[in-house]
Amino acid sequence: MSDASRVTVFLNGTIIVDPDEAGRSPETATSDAIAFRDGAVAALGDDARALAVSPTGDVTTVIDLAGGALVPGIGDGHAHPVLGGVEALGPQVRQAADLAGIVSAVAEWKAAHPDAEWIVGASYDATFSEGGLFDARWLDEVTGDTPTILRAWDYHTAWVNSAALAAAGITADTPDPELGRIVRRADGSPLGTLQEAAANDFIADIVPPFTLEQRLDAIERATRGYAEQGTTWIQDAWVEPADLGLYLEAAQQERLHTRVNLAFRADPARWREQVAEFASNRSRVRSLGHPRLTGDTVKFFLDGVIESHTAALIEPYADRPDDRGLPNWSDAELAEAVRAFDAEGFQLHLHAIGDAANRSALDALEQARDADPGRERHHVIAHVAVLDPADVQRFAELGVIANFEPYWAQCDAVMRDLTIPHLGHSREGWQYLIGSVHRSGATVTFGSDWPVTTRDWRPALSTAITRHSHTEPDAEAWLPDERVSAAVALGAYTTGIARQALASDRGTLAVGRAADAAWLSANPLAVAPESIAELDVLGTWLAGDVTFLHTSGAPGAPRTT
């Protein structure tokens, strides 16, 4: 049996071979059977069925899809799995329904961990206080002298108590850090809300780090959760120096249940030194040679977020006529840094929320292309939250991938209470132009930005199609011209992601492609869009290996011959 192959055959369901083709010709884009052999797609249709009964000596597993669907493995084009994983270690403030609920969750955690030196949590809802501003004294009531820090769900803002401010030495005399804000009371004393670099520097320099074992557990828990929802590849979009060792150790211990690509964060203050550092980091990852870990990308934060008035806008905020946001890079410095990392062969991944940030990103990528026009590139602008319509066509012209987080493309409480009032209605229609960018001919990919919002791709896929929440099926579509079809949306998670992942062997289930797949309870291209969020994931395969199999709930149990 040493020469035997591992064969898995899937029968009695719909195989979505190529989501892009499904939007044009469903008949040729699907099959009713598929076979995997040794990590790749070996056959479709009758040829696949033949392998289920062929006496070749192969070790064959037959999966009865029981009327469900097999789709290419789902990718998440922008996420923070380490941050999402460690959230479980602190107070569960995400579930709070109001400000009192946040404070109560912190109080409960403190009571359960009376000896904790710090309280560290994340993902509180910033709409629970006017303007997203939170007072240290509200936390003081339940935390006492235990330093406490909570990150908002945008991960660009933090709420701290008075003990934490004292631990950091932050007073009325403390100046704002470069690229950050310490929100202050009328008398100049710190309120307890820290924005951008003020929050990030606090976390990096003051808050005790989680242990290596805690972080290993977090990344394993995160990637296992991804596998359970059919995901086979993640872009970790914010990797700091300490994270590299974590990922190398996780790979060596076989604790990664999805593929992960690392994006090392470029620091505006020391990016010149980082060019060589990141090249060394990439070499370390490649030397390990683990099939589930790559490190080919550099991350740029160009600006902040609209809700904190830190996203970079071309024209001032509607409710702050003297404020255009907080850009992290000058255009000249950004262009120079982009050219340097591009010349080293890195893929670039640029966070751009405001229209000014998106324009700066496109300008810098255009200059890098013009400096070396003969090379193929797969650079990414992530979020593309506010885009001047004049810049839509540039994504296709420059070959830039637009990575959207489609779950945000709805008029929810954050959009209604914070985003639109800050932008003004004249720019409301410039948000998440998924349909326009797709129609321009550019590659569109989707991500979650988890833990900022849910990592579950199913409600996000529904939102991309409907432009409203799946929980409100009769709601009006928000900016309906920016809706996309189910096939286009699924393609953004599969075929589009394959380009972003620099993986020409993935993204479809054509013969010869990598055997990455998710087994769903129904065909997402054939059900009502709102019901996509309720589809069950019954199994996940990565290069032919099972990373998740819901055998207890699966109607068709596998059999091996």
C-alpha positions as CSV (number, residue, x, y, z in Angstrom):
1,M,0.0,0.0,0.0
2,S,3.0,2.3,0.1
3,D,2.2,3.5,-3.5
4,A,-1.5,4.0,-2.8
5,S,-3.1,7.4,-3.1
6,R,-5.5,9.1,-0.8
7,V,-8.7,9.6,-2.8
8,T,-11.9,11.4,-1.6
9,V,-14.9,11.3,-3.8
10,F,-18.0,13.6,-3.2
11,L,-21.3,12.5,-4.6
12,N,-25.0,13.5,-4.5
13,G,-24.7,17.3,-4.4
14,T,-23.8,20.4,-6.4
15,I,-20.1,21.1,-6.9
16,I,-19.5,24.8,-7.6
17,V,-16.3,24.4,-9.6
18,D,-15.8,28.1,-10.5
19,P,-17.9,30.8,-8.8
20,D,-16.8,33.4,-11.5
21,E,-18.0,31.2,-14.3
22,A,-21.2,30.4,-12.3
23,G,-22.2,34.0,-12.8
24,R,-22.0,33.6,-16.6
25,S,-22.8,30.0,-17.3
26,P,-24.1,28.0,-14.3
27,E,-24.4,24.8,-16.4
28,T,-20.6,24.7,-17.2
29,A,-19.5,26.0,-13.8
30,T,-21.0,23.1,-11.7
31,S,-20.7,19.4,-11.5
32,D,-22.4,16.6,-9.6
33,A,-19.3,14.7,-8.5
34,I,-15.7,15.5,-7.7
35,A,-12.6,13.5,-6.6
36,F,-9.6,14.6,-4.7
37,R,-6.3,12.7,-4.9
38,D,-3.2,13.6,-2.9
39,G,-4.1,17.1,-2.2
40,A,-5.5,18.2,-5.6
41,V,-8.7,17.9,-7.6
42,A,-8.3,14.7,-9.7
43,A,-11.6,14.4,-11.5
44,L,-15.1,15.7,-12.0
45,G,-18.5,14.1,-13.0
46,D,-18.4,10.6,-14.4
47,D,-14.6,10.4,-14.0
48,A,-14.9,11.2,-10.3
49,R,-17.7,8.6,-9.8
50,A,-15.5,6.0,-11.5
51,L,-12.8,6.6,-8.8
52,A,-15.3,5.8,-6.1
53,V,-15.6,2.2,-7.3
54,S,-12.3,1.7,-9.2
55,P,-10.3,-1.2,-7.7
56,T,-7.0,0.6,-7.9
57,G,-5.7,-0.1,-4.4
58,D,-6.1,3.5,-3.5
59,V,-7.5,4.4,0.0
60,T,-10.8,5.9,-1.0
61,T,-13.3,7.9,1.1
62,V,-16.7,8.6,-0.3
63,I,-18.6,11.6,1.0
64,D,-22.4,11.7,0.4
65,L,-23.2,15.4,0.1
66,A,-26.9,14.6,0.7
67,G,-28.1,17.4,-1.6
68,G,-25.7,20.0,-0.2
69,A,-23.0,21.9,-2.1
70,L,-19.2,21.8,-2.2
71,V,-17.6,25.2,-2.9
72,P,-13.9,26.2,-3.2
73,G,-12.3,26.9,0.2
74,I,-13.3,30.3,1.6
75,G,-10.6,32.9,2.2
76,D,-10.5,35.9,4.6
77,G,-8.7,38.7,2.9
78,H,-8.2,40.8,6.0
79,A,-8.3,39.7,9.6
80,H,-6.5,39.7,13.0
81,P,-6.6,36.2,14.3
82,V,-4.3,36.7,17.2
83,L,-6.3,39.7,18.4
84,G,-9.5,37.8,17.9
85,G,-8.1,34.8,19.8
86,V,-7.0,36.6,22.9
87,E,-10.3,38.4,23.2
88,A,-11.6,35.3,24.8
89,L,-9.2,35.8,27.7
90,G,-10.7,39.0,28.9
91,P,-14.1,40.4,29.9
92,Q,-16.7,39.6,27.2
93,V,-17.8,43.2,26.5
94,R,-18.7,42.5,22.9
95,Q,-22.0,40.9,24.0
96,A,-23.0,44.0,26.1
97,A,-26.2,45.7,24.9
98,D,-25.4,49.1,26.5
99,L,-22.9,51.0,28.5
100,A,-24.1,49.4,31.8
101,G,-23.6,46.0,30.2
102,I,-20.0,46.8,29.4
103,V,-19.3,47.9,33.0
104,S,-21.1,44.8,34.3
105,A,-19.0,42.4,32.2
106,V,-15.9,44.0,33.5
107,A,-17.1,43.7,37.1
108,E,-18.0,40.1,36.6
109,W,-14.5,39.3,35.1
110,K,-12.8,41.1,38.0
111,A,-14.8,39.1,40.5
112,A,-13.8,35.9,38.8
113,H,-10.1,36.9,38.6
114,P,-9.5,38.8,41.9
115,D,-5.7,38.4,41.7
116,A,-5.3,39.7,38.1
117,E,-2.8,42.5,37.8
118,W,-4.5,44.0,34.8
119,I,-7.9,43.8,33.1
120,V,-7.6,43.6,29.4
121,G,-10.6,43.3,27.1
122,A,-11.8,44.3,23.6
123,S,-14.6,45.0,21.2
124,Y,-16.9,47.3,23.2
125,D,-19.5,49.2,21.1
126,A,-18.5,52.8,20.7
127,T,-22.0,53.9,19.9
128,F,-23.0,53.4,23.6
129,S,-21.5,56.9,24.5
130,E,-22.0,60.1,22.5
131,G,-19.2,60.6,20.0
132,G,-17.6,57.3,21.0
133,L,-16.0,59.0,24.0
134,F,-15.8,57.0,27.3
135,D,-14.8,58.3,30.7
136,A,-12.2,56.6,32.9
137,R,-14.4,57.2,36.0
138,W,-17.1,54.9,34.7
139,L,-14.7,52.0,34.8
140,D,-13.2,53.1,38.2
141,E,-16.5,52.3,39.9
142,V,-16.0,48.5,39.3
143,T,-12.2,48.2,38.8
144,G,-10.8,50.2,41.7
145,D,-7.0,50.4,41.5
146,T,-6.7,47.5,39.0
147,P,-5.4,49.0,35.7
148,T,-7.9,48.3,33.0
149,I,-7.9,48.8,29.2
150,L,-10.7,47.9,26.8
151,R,-10.3,48.2,23.0
152,A,-13.3,49.5,21.0
153,W,-14.6,47.2,18.3
154,D,-12.7,49.3,15.7
155,Y,-9.3,48.4,17.4
156,H,-8.2,52.0,16.8
157,T,-9.5,53.3,20.1
158,A,-9.1,52.3,23.7
159,W,-10.9,53.1,27.0
160,V,-8.8,53.0,30.1
161,N,-9.5,53.6,33.8
162,S,-7.7,56.0,36.1
163,A,-5.3,53.4,37.4
164,A,-4.2,52.6,33.9
165,L,-3.7,56.3,33.1
166,A,-1.6,56.5,36.3
167,A,0.4,53.4,35.3
168,A,1.3,55.1,32.0
169,G,2.0,58.5,33.6
170,I,-0.7,60.2,31.4
171,T,-1.7,63.5,32.9
172,A,-3.1,66.9,31.7
173,D,0.5,67.8,30.8
174,T,1.2,64.7,28.7
175,P,1.3,65.8,25.0
176,D,-0.5,63.8,22.3
177,P,1.8,61.3,20.7
178,E,2.6,61.7,17.0
179,L,-0.2,60.2,15.0
180,G,-2.5,59.8,18.1
181,R,-4.9,61.6,20.4
182,I,-5.5,61.6,24.1
183,V,-9.1,62.8,24.4
184,R,-9.3,65.4,27.2
185,R,-11.9,67.0,29.4
186,A,-12.5,70.7,29.3
187,D,-9.8,71.3,32.0
188,G,-7.2,69.4,29.9
189,S,-7.2,66.2,32.0
190,P,-7.3,62.9,30.2
191,L,-10.9,61.6,29.8
192,G,-9.9,58.0,29.5
193,T,-10.3,57.6,25.7
194,L,-7.2,57.0,23.6
195,Q,-7.2,57.1,19.8
196,E,-4.8,55.6,17.2
197,A,-1.1,55.8,18.3
198,A,-2.1,56.9,21.8
199,A,-4.0,53.6,22.2
200,N,-1.5,51.4,20.3
201,D,1.6,52.8,22.1
202,F,-0.2,52.3,25.5
203,I,-0.8,48.7,24.6
204,A,2.7,48.1,23.3
205,D,4.6,49.9,26.1
206,I,2.4,49.7,29.3
207,V,0.1,46.7,29.2
208,P,1.8,43.4,30.2
209,P,1.8,41.0,27.2
210,F,0.0,37.7,27.2
211,T,2.3,34.7,27.6
212,L,3.5,32.7,24.6
213,E,1.3,29.8,25.6
214,Q,-1.8,32.0,25.9
215,R,-1.1,33.4,22.4
216,L,-0.5,29.9,21.0
217,D,-3.8,28.8,22.4
218,A,-5.4,31.9,20.9
219,I,-4.1,31.4,17.4
220,E,-5.0,27.7,17.5
221,R,-8.5,28.5,18.7
222,A,-8.9,31.2,16.1
223,T,-7.8,29.0,13.1
224,R,-9.8,26.1,14.4
225,G,-12.8,28.4,14.4
226,Y,-12.1,29.5,10.9
227,A,-11.8,25.9,9.7
228,E,-15.2,25.2,11.3
229,Q,-16.8,27.8,9.0
230,G,-15.2,26.5,5.8
231,T,-12.2,28.9,5.7
232,T,-8.9,27.7,4.4
233,W,-6.8,30.9,4.1
234,I,-6.4,34.0,6.2
235,Q,-4.5,37.2,5.7
236,D,-3.3,38.3,9.1
237,A,-3.2,42.0,8.4
238,W,-1.2,43.3,11.4
239,V,1.9,41.4,12.4
240,E,4.3,43.0,14.9
241,P,7.8,41.6,15.6
242,A,6.7,39.5,18.5
243,D,4.1,37.8,16.3
244,L,6.6,36.2,14.0
245,G,8.0,33.9,16.7
246,L,4.5,33.0,17.7
247,Y,3.5,31.9,14.2
248,L,6.7,30.0,13.6
249,E,6.1,28.1,16.8
250,A,2.5,27.5,16.0
251,A,3.4,26.1,12.6
252,Q,6.1,23.8,14.1
253,Q,3.6,22.5,16.7
254,E,1.0,21.9,13.9
255,R,-1.4,24.3,15.6
256,L,-2.5,26.1,12.4
257,H,-5.8,24.8,11.1
258,T,-5.9,27.2,8.1
259,R,-3.2,28.7,5.9
260,V,-2.1,32.1,7.2
261,N,-0.1,34.8,5.4
262,L,1.6,37.4,7.5
263,A,1.6,41.1,6.8
264,F,4.4,42.9,8.7
265,R,3.4,46.4,9.8
266,A,5.5,49.2,8.3
267,D,6.3,51.9,10.9
268,P,6.4,55.4,9.5
269,A,9.2,56.2,11.9
270,R,11.6,53.4,11.0
271,W,10.4,51.8,7.7
272,R,13.9,52.2,6.1
273,E,15.4,49.8,8.7
274,Q,12.4,47.5,8.3
275,V,13.0,46.8,4.6
276,A,15.9,44.5,5.5
277,E,14.2,43.2,8.7
278,F,11.1,42.2,6.8
279,A,13.2,40.5,4.1
280,S,14.8,38.5,6.9
281,N,11.4,37.7,8.4
282,R,10.2,36.4,5.0
283,S,13.3,34.2,4.7
284,R,12.7,32.7,8.2
285,V,9.2,31.8,7.2
286,R,10.3,30.3,3.9
287,S,13.1,28.4,5.5
288,L,10.6,26.7,7.8
289,G,8.9,25.4,4.7
290,H,5.5,24.9,6.3
291,P,2.7,24.7,3.8
292,R,0.3,26.6,6.0
293,L,2.4,29.7,6.7
294,T,3.7,32.4,4.4
295,G,5.1,35.9,5.1
296,D,5.0,37.7,1.8
297,T,3.2,40.9,2.7
298,V,3.8,44.4,4.2
299,K,1.0,46.3,5.9
300,F,0.6,50.0,5.8
301,F,-1.8,51.9,8.0
302,L,-2.5,55.0,5.9
303,D,-5.2,56.5,8.3
304,G,-7.6,55.7,11.1
305,V,-11.4,55.3,11.1
306,I,-14.3,57.7,10.4
307,E,-16.0,57.1,13.7
308,S,-13.0,58.7,15.6
309,H,-12.5,61.4,13.0
310,T,-9.1,59.9,12.2
311,A,-9.8,58.6,8.6
312,A,-8.1,60.9,6.1
313,L,-10.5,62.9,4.0
314,I,-10.0,65.1,0.9
315,E,-12.6,67.6,2.3
316,P,-13.2,68.3,6.0
317,Y,-15.6,66.3,8.2
318,A,-19.1,67.5,8.0
319,D,-19.3,68.0,11.8
320,R,-15.7,69.3,12.2
321,P,-15.1,71.8,9.4
322,D,-11.4,72.3,10.3
323,D,-10.6,68.5,10.5
324,R,-9.5,66.3,7.7
325,G,-8.5,63.4,9.8
326,L,-5.2,61.9,10.9
327,P,-3.0,60.5,8.0
328,N,-0.1,58.4,9.1
329,W,2.1,59.1,6.2
330,S,2.9,62.1,4.0
331,D,2.4,61.4,0.3
332,A,6.1,61.7,-0.4
333,E,7.1,59.4,2.4
334,L,4.5,56.8,1.5
335,A,5.5,56.7,-2.1
336,E,9.1,56.2,-1.2
337,A,8.3,53.4,1.3
338,V,6.0,51.7,-1.1
339,R,8.6,51.8,-3.9
340,A,11.2,50.3,-1.5
341,F,9.1,47.4,-0.3
342,D,7.8,46.8,-3.8
343,A,11.4,46.6,-5.1
344,E,12.1,43.9,-2.5
345,G,9.2,41.8,-4.1
346,F,6.8,42.2,-1.2
347,Q,3.0,42.3,-1.7
348,L,1.7,45.5,-0.2
349,H,-1.5,45.7,1.9
350,L,-2.6,49.2,2.5
351,H,-5.3,50.1,5.1
352,A,-7.2,53.0,3.6
353,I,-10.6,54.2,5.0
354,G,-11.0,57.8,3.9
355,D,-11.1,59.1,0.3
356,A,-7.8,60.9,0.8
357,A,-6.1,57.7,2.0
358,N,-7.4,55.7,-0.9
359,R,-6.2,58.3,-3.4
360,S,-2.8,58.4,-1.7
361,A,-2.6,54.6,-1.8
362,L,-3.4,54.5,-5.5
363,D,-0.9,57.3,-6.2
364,A,1.9,55.5,-4.4
365,L,1.1,52.2,-6.1
366,E,1.1,53.9,-9.5
367,Q,4.5,55.4,-8.8
368,A,5.9,52.0,-7.8
369,R,4.5,50.5,-11.0
370,D,6.0,53.3,-13.1
371,A,9.4,52.7,-11.5
372,D,9.4,49.1,-12.7
373,P,6.6,48.6,-15.2
374,G,7.5,45.2,-16.4
375,R,6.6,43.2,-13.3
376,E,3.3,41.6,-12.3
377,R,2.0,42.8,-9.0
378,H,-0.8,41.8,-6.6
379,H,-1.0,44.7,-4.2
380,V,-4.0,45.3,-2.1
381,I,-5.9,48.3,-0.7
382,A,-8.0,47.1,2.2
383,H,-11.4,48.5,3.4
384,V,-11.8,51.1,0.6
385,A,-14.5,52.5,2.9
386,V,-14.9,56.0,1.3
387,L,-13.8,56.3,-2.4
388,D,-14.1,59.3,-4.6
389,P,-15.9,58.0,-7.7
390,A,-13.2,59.6,-9.8
391,D,-10.8,56.9,-8.4
392,V,-12.9,53.8,-9.0
393,Q,-11.5,53.0,-12.5
394,R,-7.9,53.3,-11.2
395,F,-8.1,49.9,-9.4
396,A,-8.5,48.1,-12.7
397,E,-6.0,50.4,-14.5
398,L,-3.3,49.7,-11.9
399,G,-4.2,46.0,-11.3
400,V,-4.8,46.8,-7.6
401,I,-6.9,44.4,-5.6
402,A,-9.8,46.0,-3.7
403,N,-10.4,44.2,-0.4
404,F,-13.7,45.1,1.1
405,E,-15.3,44.0,4.3
406,P,-18.8,43.5,3.0
407,Y,-20.5,43.1,6.4
408,W,-20.0,46.9,6.8
409,A,-22.0,47.7,3.7
410,Q,-25.3,48.2,5.5
411,C,-26.9,51.2,7.3
412,D,-26.6,49.9,10.8
413,A,-26.4,51.9,14.1
414,V,-22.7,52.7,13.6
415,M,-23.4,54.0,10.1
416,R,-26.5,55.9,11.1
417,D,-25.2,57.4,14.4
418,L,-21.5,58.0,13.7
419,T,-20.3,57.5,10.2
420,I,-22.9,59.4,8.1
421,P,-23.0,62.4,10.6
422,H,-19.3,62.6,10.4
423,L,-19.1,62.3,6.6
424,G,-22.2,64.2,5.7
425,H,-24.8,63.0,3.3
426,S,-23.0,64.3,0.3
427,R,-20.4,61.5,0.8
428,E,-22.7,58.9,2.1
429,G,-23.0,57.4,-1.4
430,W,-19.2,57.0,-1.7
431,Q,-19.0,54.2,0.7
432,Y,-18.2,50.5,-0.1
433,L,-18.5,50.9,-3.8
434,I,-18.2,47.1,-4.3
435,G,-20.4,47.0,-7.4
436,S,-18.7,49.9,-9.1
437,V,-15.2,48.6,-8.5
438,H,-16.2,45.1,-9.7
439,R,-17.8,46.6,-12.8
440,S,-14.6,48.5,-13.5
441,G,-12.8,45.2,-14.1
442,A,-10.8,45.2,-10.9
443,T,-10.2,42.2,-8.7
444,V,-12.5,42.4,-5.6
445,T,-11.8,40.3,-2.5
446,F,-13.7,40.1,0.8
447,G,-12.5,39.9,4.4
448,S,-13.9,40.2,7.9
449,D,-11.5,42.4,9.8
450,W,-12.3,40.1,12.7
451,P,-12.5,40.8,15.6
452,V,-13.7,44.2,14.5
453,T,-16.8,42.4,13.2
454,T,-17.8,38.8,12.9
455,R,-15.4,36.4,11.2
456,D,-18.4,34.5,9.7
457,W,-18.4,35.0,6.0
458,R,-22.0,33.8,5.6
459,P,-23.8,37.0,6.8
460,A,-21.2,39.1,5.1
461,L,-21.9,37.3,1.8
462,S,-25.6,38.0,2.3
463,T,-24.9,41.7,2.9
464,A,-22.8,42.1,-0.2
465,I,-25.8,40.8,-2.2
466,T,-28.6,42.7,-0.4
467,R,-26.9,45.8,1.2
468,H,-28.9,45.2,4.3
469,S,-28.8,42.9,7.4
470,H,-29.9,39.4,6.8
471,T,-31.9,39.7,10.0
472,E,-34.1,42.3,8.3
473,P,-35.1,40.6,5.1
474,D,-37.7,43.3,4.2
475,A,-35.3,46.2,4.7
476,E,-34.4,48.6,1.9
477,A,-31.0,48.1,0.3
478,W,-28.5,50.8,1.3
479,L,-26.9,52.1,-1.9
480,P,-28.6,49.4,-4.0
481,D,-26.4,50.1,-7.1
482,E,-23.5,48.7,-5.2
483,R,-25.0,45.3,-4.7
484,V,-23.4,42.3,-6.5
485,S,-24.7,38.9,-7.5
486,A,-24.2,35.9,-5.3
487,A,-21.7,34.5,-7.8
488,V,-19.6,37.6,-7.7
489,A,-19.8,37.7,-3.9
490,L,-18.7,34.1,-3.6
491,G,-16.0,34.7,-6.2
492,A,-14.6,37.5,-3.9
493,Y,-14.1,34.9,-1.2
494,T,-12.6,32.3,-3.5
495,T,-11.2,33.1,-7.0
496,G,-10.4,36.7,-5.9
497,I,-8.7,35.5,-2.7
498,A,-6.6,33.1,-4.7
499,R,-5.0,36.1,-6.5
500,Q,-4.6,38.0,-3.2
501,A,-3.0,34.9,-1.7
502,L,-0.5,34.7,-4.6
503,A,-1.9,31.2,-5.1
504,S,-2.7,30.4,-8.8
505,D,-3.4,26.8,-7.9
506,R,-6.3,27.7,-5.7
507,G,-9.7,29.5,-5.9
508,T,-11.6,27.0,-8.0
509,L,-12.3,23.2,-8.0
510,A,-11.1,22.6,-11.5
511,V,-9.0,19.5,-12.2
512,G,-5.4,20.1,-11.0
513,R,-6.2,22.8,-8.5
514,A,-5.6,22.4,-4.8
515,A,-8.2,20.4,-3.0
516,D,-9.5,23.2,-0.7
517,A,-13.2,23.0,-0.2
518,A,-16.2,23.7,2.1
519,W,-19.2,21.5,2.3
520,L,-22.4,23.5,2.8
521,S,-25.9,22.3,3.6
522,A,-27.3,24.1,0.4
523,N,-26.1,25.9,-2.7
524,P,-25.4,29.5,-1.7
525,L,-26.0,30.6,-5.3
526,A,-29.5,29.1,-5.4
527,V,-31.1,30.1,-2.0
528,A,-32.5,33.4,-0.9
529,P,-29.7,35.8,-0.1
530,E,-30.9,36.3,3.5
531,S,-30.8,32.6,4.2
532,I,-27.2,32.3,3.3
533,A,-26.3,33.3,6.8
534,E,-28.2,30.2,8.1
535,L,-26.3,27.7,5.9
536,D,-24.5,24.9,7.8
537,V,-20.9,24.2,7.2
538,L,-20.6,20.4,7.3
539,G,-16.9,19.9,6.4
540,T,-13.7,21.7,5.4
541,W,-10.8,20.3,3.3
542,L,-7.4,21.9,3.0
543,A,-5.2,20.4,0.3
544,G,-7.3,17.3,0.6
545,D,-6.9,17.0,4.4
546,V,-10.0,17.3,6.6
547,T,-9.7,20.3,8.9
548,F,-13.3,20.1,10.1
549,L,-16.1,17.5,9.7
550,H,-19.4,17.9,11.4
551,T,-20.1,14.2,11.4
552,S,-22.8,14.4,14.1
553,G,-24.9,16.8,12.0
554,A,-23.9,15.6,8.5
555,P,-26.7,13.7,6.8
556,G,-24.2,11.7,4.7
557,A,-21.5,10.0,6.8
558,P,-18.3,9.2,4.9
559,R,-17.3,5.7,4.2
560,T,-13.8,4.4,3.4
561,T,-12.8,1.6,1.0
